[in-house]
Amino acid sequence: MLKLYGLSNCDRCRRTRRRLEAEGHSVEMLDLRRLADQGELEATLAHLLTHADWSMLLNRRSTTWRGLDERDRAELDQTRAVELLRTHPSLIQRPVLDTGTQVLVGRAADDWTA
C-alpha cells in the first residue's frame, strides 16, 4: 500500500490520489494536520527525513511560509527547519508519496510512477 501524505483540502494531493488509484494502486491518504493533532507527526517527519532532505520537505512557496516572521525564516539549518515543520505541518511540501522503498516529494507529482 502506498502512503500519500498531504492535506485533505489540497487539490494537488487529491489529484495525485485519484491518479494513483486509477492506475490500480492502493493508497492510504494521511493528513499532516491530523497526524500533528494525534501526536504522530514527529515519527512521520523522522521517517521522511531518512529518505528526503529537509530542504526538499520545506515548502518555501507556501502561504504559511510567507506568513512567518523574517527571523523564523532566517538562518535555516536542519534543526530549525524541522522545528518549523513540526509547528506548521502545512509547510511540508505536498504531496509526499511513500512507496515503501522510496519517498517522492512535491510538485512533480504528475511525473511519478509508483
Order of alpha helices (4+ residues) and beta strands (2+ residues): beta-alpha-beta-alpha-alpha-alpha-alpha-alpha-alpha-beta-beta
